[in-house]
Amino acid sequence: MQQKKMALFLLGIGLTANLSACLGKYYHAWPMLPLNTGMYLLPLCLSVILFLTKLKNEQWSAMLPVLICLMSLAALFFPKDYYLPFIMSKTIFSYIFFISGVVGRSFFFIAALKALQALIFDNKKTKGDSPGRNAGMVEWVVWGFVFWTISMFAGGIWSYLGWGSPVVWEDPAITTTMATWFYYTCFLHLYLRRVWNLNKRLIFAAAGGILVFILNCYPEMGIFRIPDLKWLRCLIF
Amino acid sequence: MAKMFNFLKIVWKLAGSINLTIALLMLLVFDLSAGFICLKSNLSIFIPLNDVGLIAWLDTYGINYLQYTAWFFLLLVLLFLLAVNTFVCTTDKVVILFRNRFYYRSQIKFILNFAPHIIHYAFVVILAGYLVSYIFAVNLPANILLPEKSILIPGTGYKIKLNKLNIEYYKGQRLNFFQDRAINPEAEILLTDANGITVKKTISVNRPARFKGYSIHLEDFAPKSRTSMQKQKYVNLIIHNDPGIHLYFCGMFLFVLGMLMYLYRWYRP
């Protein structure tokens, strides 16, 4: 119990630090959009989900905190946020595009973890197509899909307002965004039409997490850099 | 005749098969992932796609750089097949739903059952919108306007003139890197149609103006900074006539509507 409280306390501190860093980035870019901050917002979003669901006593395996730690380390050591914001991003649609995308991505990760959890741990308890095994995971995918779609549509509107066309072939990320959307469209069809058995669907959802990382997180990461800890040195000495 | 009918029935059934849907969606994922690699290293091949339109692009860049653009050709084929598959499958389901309408006690439940079908049709409408855009849209990039000078919109009798360019420069402490740089450019343009009737419009970044079916977007402007060497004021406009955009936005609206209906059905007590 003591350990759990301590873990929640430390998570709360990390969450506050990440939140203040993200708010700082937005403060220093508003009304424009701070670029390439998705990798910072992602662990924040995952932590908020973990924190809120923990308050509701939802059981998570250690995988989610581990994922949050890995994402935070990736954001810390592979930063790509050194580009200055540009005035084309000065619209509400760019914000909807960006934030919905991060929320959607987080939900897909959670769904992948839930699927992995069902594959590894729940297999011991229940076998076969018992509906309870994937109930939680599907909901996360549905909401992830909703946010991802909103993000794509907002991106389309932004692109039309700024460049005159809803699809502009100036950013390769357009293909990975579409690939992710089609992947989860495929998952929803597999789930709703019961095309594959539950185990295969769970593997598909778990593989989705790897796909989301490769297609949507990896391109947002920069080269390896040791973080500048000048402020920390000033603080200590 | 009966043979022909049976053959068409088989084709229709195959075209709407769920296995085909899954196969197409997975192929799209692989194709788009391959597209990312090709696009990342050869962006300059794909950028003109928006300027010259699909047919001209396929005929030039598409054919000549096939090693980098093959995925795009495959994408078009896969999207076409997916649109056909979606249409056939959804139409089958809608027909069944209509046939069974008398079994529904609640009108709302019956309507809510259309949610996935609305989403599917909306997807087809969005794809149709893209296709119409890429084939029939007229895109006129790089229209440089100097103050008090007018130019003709090519292919029309319409004139466009830059009346005023107001650039607001950032002055503050919060955005240090943006000091004295343009934060809010506003161009006042005069648009004259073939009958000589002139209207005044204001455009800005992400705030286009519409005129006789054309949309006019601010792509670039100068001077961008109060201290820059470039003192000559100008704006660079993208002029676009896109008949597919309404279809695209209509599809988008339908998709969101279908999604909301679906979520309502999902969480309905």
Chai-1 contact restraints between the chains, C-beta under 6 A:
chainA,res_idxA,chainB,res_idxB,connection_type,confidence,min_distance_angstrom,max_distance_angstrom,comment,restraint_id
A,L84,B,F177,contact,1.0,0.0,6.0,A-B,restraint_1
A,I87,B,V205,contact,1.0,0.0,6.0,A-B,restraint_2
A,M88,B,V205,contact,1.0,0.0,6.0,A-B,restraint_3
A,T91,B,N206,contact,1.0,0.0,6.0,A-B,restraint_4
A,F153,B,M252,contact,1.0,0.0,6.0,A-B,restraint_5
A,L161,B,N206,contact,1.0,0.0,6.0,A-B,restraint_6
A,G162,B,N206,contact,1.0,0.0,6.0,A-B,restraint_7
A,G164,B,H217,contact,1.0,0.0,6.0,A-B,restraint_8
A,G164,B,I238,contact,1.0,0.0,6.0,A-B,restraint_9
A,G164,B,H240,contact,1.0,0.0,6.0,A-B,restraint_10
A,S165,B,N50,contact,1.0,0.0,6.0,A-B,restraint_11
A,P166,B,Y248,contact,1.0,0.0,6.0,A-B,restraint_12
A,V168,B,N50,contact,1.0,0.0,6.0,A-B,restraint_13
A,W169,B,F46,contact,1.0,0.0,6.0,A-B,restraint_14
A,W169,B,I47,contact,1.0,0.0,6.0,A-B,restraint_15
A,W169,B,L49,contact,1.0,0.0,6.0,A-B,restraint_16
A,E170,B,I47,contact,1.0,0.0,6.0,A-B,restraint_17
A,P172,B,F36,contact,1.0,0.0,6.0,A-B,restraint_18
A,P172,B,L39,contact,1.0,0.0,6.0,A-B,restraint_19
A,P172,B,K40,contact,1.0,0.0,6.0,A-B,restraint_20
A,T175,B,L32,contact,1.0,0.0,6.0,A-B,restraint_21
A,T175,B,G35,contact,1.0,0.0,6.0,A-B,restraint_22
A,T175,B,F36,contact,1.0,0.0,6.0,A-B,restraint_23
A,T175,B,L39,contact,1.0,0.0,6.0,A-B,restraint_24
A,T176,B,F36,contact,1.0,0.0,6.0,A-B,restraint_25
A,M178,B,L32,contact,1.0,0.0,6.0,A-B,restraint_26
A,A179,B,V29,contact,1.0,0.0,6.0,A-B,restraint_27
A,A179,B,L32,contact,1.0,0.0,6.0,A-B,restraint_28
A,A179,B,S33,contact,1.0,0.0,6.0,A-B,restraint_29
A,F182,B,L25,contact,1.0,0.0,6.0,A-B,restraint_30
A,F182,B,L28,contact,1.0,0.0,6.0,A-B,restraint_31
A,F182,B,V29,contact,1.0,0.0,6.0,A-B,restraint_32
A,Y183,B,V29,contact,1.0,0.0,6.0,A-B,restraint_33
A,T185,B,L25,contact,1.0,0.0,6.0,A-B,restraint_34
A,C186,B,L25,contact,1.0,0.0,6.0,A-B,restraint_35
A,H189,B,T21,contact,1.0,0.0,6.0,A-B,restraint_36
A,R193,B,I18,contact,1.0,0.0,6.0,A-B,restraint_37
A,V195,B,I18,contact,1.0,0.0,6.0,A-B,restraint_38
